[in-house]
Amino acid sequence: MKHLSIFLLIVSTTLTFEIKADESIPYQNRPDVIDFIEMMHNKHGLDKEELKELFSSVNFQERVVRIMNRQPEGTMTWSSYKNMMVTDERVDSGKQFISEYKKDLKRAEDIYGVPASIIASIIGIETRYGKITGNIRVLDSLSTLSFDYPRRAKFFKVQLEEFLLLAEEENWDPSNIKGSIAGAMGFGQFMPDSYRNYAVDFDFDGKRDILNNPVDAIGSVANFLNKKGKWEPNTKIVLKATHSGERPELKSSFKPYIKVSDLKSFGITPVEKLQNQLRVIPIELEIEKGYEYWLGLKNYQAISRYNRSKLYIMAVYEFSESLAEFF
């Protein structure tokens, strides 16, 4: 019990440190923020006084850190997660979205090779087709995570840098843009670097607007999966498998790493015949009574570039299967 008490004390101290910021010092006067402003000026030529004024409006968001520490992908079973994500209501919304934007979805499929059902699935999973895009100022969430969330500060400082550059390029007022607790934006919930690198003007109106324009979002999601995900057209995402024997110890991976011929050592068998030399990812999903097994292919890895969670990837797949009949 002594060791447990020490462990709990360490965890408690860590969580307190990650959630509690020193609100007595305004962001613009903090040494780490001043260093960041200097970097943005020296590296990108942004005006230091304008940045200092911008950071004077930043508010620490305790709920951002609290929610980041409790992501559902890390705590839920597959059964619970699937029931939350793939609902009749979401399928109905998907049907309506497809009815309105079928031509754009099919055009994106033709250009980028990503199935229209996958594009529609991701937008539905991410924001319920634009209904829930986030109500926290991106400036607040990214600043909080950059300067008061040590566990992933490096990543979020890059996103804050990318966000400020994006605001310059798109002529935004960065203090007005809202998004998720992690700073993701728009119909497809793109992080700032993904917005800069993969958002496209898919309706040819002269601007790439995935915050408000579902057509641009459709093209951008497809472009992301094509370029960053390296999507393989006409290739499956996952295949069902069966399992016998003791529960296997499987490596956590999003990249195919084991040959089909070696699956028997884990007691896993594909439900359909595959080439022995094909590399796959064995996937174990916890359900209400036990586990179910799947095999991920290269497009499983492609979707992981969007969200590195097997539950998320499987929800996108299952939802896309429900939407396929509407095309």
C-alpha positions in Angstrom: 0.0 0.0 0.0 2.9 2.3 0.6 4.1 2.0 -3.0 0.5 2.5 -4.2 0.2 5.7 -2.1 3.4 7.1 -3.6 2.3 6.2 -7.1 -1.1 7.9 -6.6 0.7 11.0 -5.2 2.9 11.2 -8.3 -0.1 10.8 -10.6 -2.1 13.4 -8.6 0.8 15.8 -8.7 1.3 15.3 -12.5 -2.3 15.9 -13.3 -2.4 19.0 -11.1 0.6 20.3 -12.9 -0.9 19.7 -16.3 -4.3 21.2 -15.5 -3.4 24.2 -13.2 -1.7 27.2 -14.9 -0.3 30.2 -13.2 -3.0 32.7 -14.1 -1.3 35.5 -12.2 1.0 36.0 -15.2 -0.8 37.0 -18.4 0.2 34.9 -21.4 1.9 37.8 -23.2 4.3 38.3 -20.2 5.3 34.7 -19.8 8.9 33.9 -20.7 7.9 30.8 -22.8 5.3 32.9 -24.7 7.8 35.7 -25.3 10.3 33.2 -26.7 7.5 31.9 -29.0 6.7 35.4 -30.2 10.4 36.0 -30.9 10.6 32.8 -32.9 7.5 33.7 -35.0 9.1 37.1 -35.7 12.5 35.8 -36.6 11.4 32.8 -38.5 8.3 34.1 -40.3 8.5 37.9 -40.0 5.3 38.3 -38.0 4.9 41.6 -36.1 6.0 41.2 -32.4 3.7 43.9 -31.1 0.7 42.4 -32.9 1.5 39.0 -31.5 1.9 40.3 -28.0 -1.5 42.0 -28.2 -3.0 38.8 -29.6 -1.6 36.7 -26.7 -2.9 39.3 -24.2 -6.4 38.1 -25.1 -5.6 34.4 -24.5 -7.4 32.6 -21.7 -6.2 29.4 -20.1 -8.8 26.6 -20.7 -8.8 24.1 -17.8 -11.5 22.0 -19.5 -9.2 21.6 -22.6 -6.5 19.8 -20.5 -9.1 17.9 -18.5 -10.8 16.5 -21.6 -7.5 15.8 -23.3 -6.7 13.5 -20.4 -9.9 11.5 -20.9 -10.2 10.7 -24.6 -12.9 8.0 -25.1 -10.7 6.1 -27.6 -8.5 5.1 -24.6 -11.2 4.1 -22.2 -14.2 2.5 -24.1 -14.8 -1.0 -25.5 -15.4 -1.4 -29.2 -19.1 -2.2 -28.5 -19.6 1.0 -26.6 -17.7 3.2 -29.0 -19.4 1.8 -32.0 -22.9 2.3 -30.4 -21.9 5.9 -29.7 -20.5 6.7 -33.2 -22.6 4.6 -35.6 -26.2 5.5 -34.8 -29.4 5.5 -36.8 -29.5 9.3 -36.4 -26.0 9.7 -37.8 -26.8 7.3 -40.7 -29.9 9.4 -41.5 -27.8 12.6 -41.5 -25.3 10.8 -43.7 -28.1 9.9 -46.2 -29.2 13.5 -46.3 -25.6 14.8 -46.8 -25.0 12.3 -49.6 -28.3 13.2 -51.3 -27.2 16.9 -51.4 -23.5 16.4 -52.2 -23.4 13.1 -54.1 -21.8 14.6 -57.2 -19.0 16.3 -55.2 -18.4 13.1 -53.3 -18.1 11.0 -56.4 -15.9 13.6 -58.1 -13.6 13.5 -55.1 -13.5 9.7 -55.4 -12.7 9.9 -59.1 -9.9 12.4 -58.5 -8.3 11.1 -55.4 -9.2 7.4 -55.4 -10.8 7.5 -51.9 -14.3 5.9 -51.8 -17.1 8.5 -51.5 -18.5 6.5 -48.6 -15.3 6.9 -46.6 -15.2 10.7 -47.2 -18.8 11.0 -46.1 -18.2 8.7 -43.1 -15.3 10.8 -41.8 -17.2 14.1 -42.1 -20.1 12.4 -40.3 -17.9 10.9 -37.5 -16.0 14.1 -37.0 -18.7 16.8 -36.9 -22.1 15.2 -37.8 -21.8 17.0 -41.1 -20.9 20.4 -39.8 -23.3 20.4 -36.8 -20.6 20.1 -34.2 -17.4 21.8 -35.2 -16.3 23.0 -31.8 -17.0 26.2 -29.8 -13.6 26.9 -28.2 -11.3 29.6 -29.6 -8.5 27.8 -31.4 -6.1 30.5 -30.1 -7.1 29.6 -26.5 -7.0 25.8 -27.0 -3.7 25.7 -28.8 -2.1 28.2 -26.4 -3.3 26.2 -23.4 -1.9 23.0 -24.9 1.3 24.6 -26.0 2.3 26.2 -22.7 0.3 24.4 -20.0 0.2 20.8 -21.2 3.8 19.5 -21.0 3.0 16.0 -22.2 2.3 17.2 -25.8 3.6 20.7 -25.7 6.0 20.2 -28.6 3.3 19.0 -31.0 0.9 21.8 -30.1 3.5 24.5 -30.4 3.9 23.4 -34.0 0.1 23.6 -34.4 0.0 27.1 -32.9 2.8 28.2 -35.2 0.9 26.7 -38.2 -2.4 28.3 -37.0 -0.9 31.8 -36.9 0.6 31.3 -40.4 -2.7 29.9 -41.7 -4.5 33.0 -40.3 -2.1 35.2 -42.2 -2.5 33.3 -45.4 -6.3 33.1 -45.2 -6.7 36.7 -44.0 -8.4 35.5 -40.8 -8.7 37.3 -37.4 -7.1 34.4 -35.4 -9.0 35.5 -32.3 -12.3 34.7 -33.9 -11.7 31.2 -35.2 -13.3 28.4 -33.1 -12.7 24.7 -33.1 -12.3 21.6 -31.0 -10.5 21.2 -27.7 -7.4 20.2 -29.6 -7.6 23.1 -32.1 -9.1 21.1 -35.0 -11.3 23.1 -37.3 -14.2 22.8 -39.8 -16.3 20.0 -41.3 -13.4 17.6 -41.3 -11.7 18.8 -38.1 -8.3 19.6 -39.7 -5.4 20.6 -37.5 -3.7 23.8 -38.7 -0.8 22.0 -40.4 -3.3 19.7 -42.2 -5.4 22.7 -43.2 -2.3 24.4 -44.7 -1.0 21.3 -46.5 -4.1 19.5 -47.6 -7.2 21.8 -47.8 -8.3 22.4 -51.4 -10.7 24.8 -53.2 -12.9 22.1 -54.4 -15.8 24.3 -55.7 -13.4 26.7 -57.5 -14.6 29.9 -55.8 -11.1 31.2 -55.2 -10.7 30.1 -51.6 -10.3 26.9 -49.6 -12.8 27.1 -46.9 -13.3 23.9 -44.8 -14.8 25.9 -41.9 -18.0 26.7 -43.7 -18.0 25.0 -47.1 -18.9 21.3 -47.2 -17.7 21.0 -50.9 -14.2 22.2 -50.0 -14.3 19.8 -47.0 -15.2 16.9 -49.2 -12.2 17.5 -51.5 -9.9 18.3 -48.6 -10.6 15.0 -46.7 -10.0 13.0 -49.9 -6.8 15.0 -50.7 -5.6 14.3 -47.1 -6.2 10.6 -47.3 -4.7 10.4 -50.8 -1.5 12.4 -50.1 -0.8 12.0 -46.4 -2.5 8.6 -46.0 -1.2 7.3 -49.3 -4.6 5.7 -50.0 -4.6 2.7 -52.3 -7.6 2.8 -54.6 -9.8 -0.3 -55.0 -8.2 -1.9 -51.9 -10.0 -3.0 -48.7 -9.5 -1.4 -45.3 -10.1 -4.4 -43.0 -11.0 -8.1 -43.3 -12.8 -10.2 -40.7 -10.9 -12.9 -39.0 -11.6 -15.7 -36.5 -9.6 -16.7 -33.5 -9.1 -19.9 -31.6 -7.1 -20.8 -28.5 -5.7 -18.4 -25.9 -6.0 -14.7 -26.3 -3.0 -13.6 -28.3 -0.5 -10.8 -27.3 -0.7 -8.5 -30.3 1.6 -5.6 -31.1 0.0 -2.2 -31.2 0.6 -1.0 -34.7 -1.1 0.9 -37.6 1.3 -0.4 -40.2 1.0 -3.9 -41.7 3.8 -5.9 -40.1 2.9 -9.6 -40.1 2.6 -12.0 -43.0 -0.7 -13.8 -43.4 1.3 -17.1 -43.3 2.4 -16.2 -39.7 -1.1 -15.5 -38.3 -1.6 -19.1 -37.3 1.0 -18.6 -34.5 -1.6 -16.2 -32.9 -4.5 -18.5 -33.6 -5.9 -16.0 -36.1 -7.4 -17.1 -39.4 -8.8 -14.7 -42.2 -12.3 -15.5 -43.2 -11.3 -15.2 -46.8 -8.3 -16.6 -48.6 -5.3 -14.2 -48.8 -1.8 -14.4 -50.2 0.5 -15.8 -47.6 3.1 -13.0 -48.2 0.6 -10.2 -47.7 1.4 -8.1 -44.6 -1.5 -7.2 -42.3 -2.3 -5.8 -38.9 -4.0 -8.1 -36.5 -6.7 -6.1 -34.6 -8.3 -7.2 -31.4 -11.5 -5.4 -30.4 -13.2 -5.8 -27.0 -16.9 -6.4 -27.2 -19.6 -7.1 -24.6 -18.6 -10.8 -24.2 -15.0 -11.3 -25.3 -13.2 -10.1 -28.3 -13.6 -10.0 -32.1 -10.7 -10.0 -34.6 -9.9 -8.2 -37.8 -7.0 -7.8 -40.2 -6.0 -4.3 -41.2 -4.6 -3.5 -44.6 -2.7 -0.5 -46.0 -5.8 1.7 -46.1 -6.3 1.0 -42.4 -3.0 2.7 -42.0 -4.2 5.5 -44.2 -7.1 6.3 -42.0 -4.8 6.2 -38.9 -3.1 9.3 -40.3 -6.4 11.0 -39.5 -6.7 9.6 -36.0 -4.4 7.0 -34.4 -7.1 5.0 -32.7 -8.2 1.5 -33.8 -11.7 2.3 -32.5 -11.9 5.4 -34.6 -10.7 3.6 -37.7 -13.1 0.8 -37.2 -16.0 3.3 -36.6 -15.1 5.1 -39.9 -15.2 1.7 -41.7 -18.4 0.5 -40.1 -20.1 3.8 -40.8 -19.0 3.8 -44.4 -20.5 0.4 -44.8 -23.8 1.8 -43.6 -23.6 4.7 -46.1 -22.5 2.7 -49.1 -26.0 1.8 -50.1 -26.9 5.5 -50.7 -24.4 5.9 -53.6 
